């Protein structure tokens, strides 16, 4: 009777989105999030697999944007790339959580933009 229920994969997907948002301030949480997405993607139902795919792509594409922005930060363009990354990440996470709350598959899990 006092058993603790294991978190659902839906709950885990929401945690990944939250970890990405926290990662804006505490970078290591993004790494934890992508590891969780990789671990949970296989056993998840199809509609949740689309979220995990979207989250994994968000991590790797975001890392690319951060790398390019950091390399070019000495130039004016680098600051704009980093600002774009920040807005891009927030929008992707918020939109992903909206689909997740409606228990809908992510319609464009492989997009490079906002999804």
C-alpha positions as CSV (number, residue, x, y, z in Angstrom):
1,X,0.0,0.0,0.0
2,X,2.9,2.3,0.6
3,X,4.5,1.6,-2.8
4,X,5.9,4.5,-4.7
5,X,4.7,4.6,-8.3
6,X,7.4,4.7,-10.9
7,X,7.4,7.8,-13.0
8,X,5.6,7.4,-16.3
9,X,7.4,7.9,-19.5
10,X,5.1,10.9,-20.1
11,X,6.3,12.4,-16.8
12,X,9.9,11.6,-17.8
13,X,9.4,13.5,-21.1
14,X,8.2,16.5,-19.2
15,X,11.2,16.3,-16.9
16,X,13.5,16.4,-19.9
17,X,11.9,19.6,-21.2
18,X,12.3,21.1,-17.7
19,X,15.9,20.0,-17.5
20,X,16.6,21.7,-20.8
21,X,15.1,25.0,-19.5
22,X,17.0,24.7,-16.3
23,X,20.1,24.0,-18.4
24,X,20.0,27.6,-19.6
25,X,21.4,28.5,-16.2
26,X,22.9,25.2,-15.0
27,X,24.4,23.6,-18.2
28,X,24.8,20.1,-16.9
29,X,21.1,19.5,-16.6
30,X,20.9,19.5,-20.4
31,X,23.2,16.5,-20.5
32,X,21.1,14.7,-17.9
33,X,18.0,15.4,-20.0
34,X,19.4,14.0,-23.3
35,X,20.6,10.9,-21.5
36,X,17.1,10.4,-20.0
37,X,15.6,10.9,-23.5
38,X,17.9,8.3,-25.0
39,X,17.1,5.8,-22.2
40,X,13.4,6.2,-22.4
41,X,12.8,6.5,-26.1
42,X,12.8,2.7,-26.9
43,X,10.1,1.6,-24.5
44,X,7.9,4.6,-25.0
45,X,4.6,4.5,-27.0
46,X,4.9,6.0,-30.5
47,X,3.4,9.3,-29.6
48,X,6.0,9.7,-26.8
49,X,8.9,8.5,-29.0
50,X,8.2,11.6,-31.2
51,X,8.8,13.8,-28.1
52,X,12.0,12.0,-27.2
53,X,13.3,12.3,-30.8
54,X,12.4,16.0,-30.6
55,X,14.3,16.4,-27.3
56,X,17.4,14.5,-28.6
57,X,17.5,16.7,-31.7
58,X,16.9,19.8,-29.5
59,X,20.0,18.9,-27.5
60,X,22.3,18.2,-30.5
61,X,21.1,21.1,-32.7
62,X,21.3,23.4,-29.7
63,X,24.8,22.3,-29.0
64,X,25.7,23.1,-32.6
65,X,24.2,26.6,-32.2
66,X,26.1,27.2,-28.9
67,X,29.3,26.0,-30.5
68,X,29.0,28.4,-33.5
69,X,27.8,31.2,-31.3
70,X,30.7,30.8,-28.9
71,X,33.2,30.6,-31.7
72,X,31.9,33.9,-33.2
73,X,31.2,35.7,-30.0
74,X,34.2,38.0,-30.7
75,X,32.3,39.1,-33.7
76,X,28.9,40.8,-33.5
77,X,27.2,37.9,-35.1
78,X,28.1,35.5,-32.2
79,X,25.9,37.4,-29.7
80,X,23.0,37.2,-32.0
81,X,23.5,33.5,-32.5
82,X,23.6,33.0,-28.8
83,X,20.4,35.1,-28.3
84,X,18.7,33.1,-31.1
85,X,19.7,29.9,-29.4
86,X,18.1,31.1,-26.1
87,X,14.8,32.0,-27.7
88,X,14.9,28.9,-29.9
89,X,15.4,26.6,-26.9
90,X,12.6,28.2,-24.8
91,X,10.1,28.1,-27.7
92,X,10.9,24.4,-28.5
93,X,10.5,23.3,-24.9
94,X,7.3,25.3,-24.3
95,X,5.8,23.9,-27.6
96,X,6.9,20.4,-26.7
97,X,5.3,20.6,-23.3
98,X,2.1,21.9,-24.8
99,X,1.9,18.9,-27.1
100,X,2.8,16.6,-24.2
101,X,0.1,18.1,-22.0
102,X,-2.5,17.3,-24.7
103,X,-1.0,13.8,-25.0
104,X,-0.3,14.4,-28.7
105,X,2.7,13.2,-30.7
106,X,5.0,16.0,-31.7
107,X,4.0,16.8,-35.3
108,X,7.5,17.7,-36.5
109,X,10.1,15.9,-34.3
110,X,12.9,16.3,-36.9
111,X,12.6,20.0,-37.5
112,X,15.6,22.3,-37.1
113,X,13.4,25.3,-36.2
114,X,10.8,25.8,-33.5
115,X,8.6,22.7,-34.1
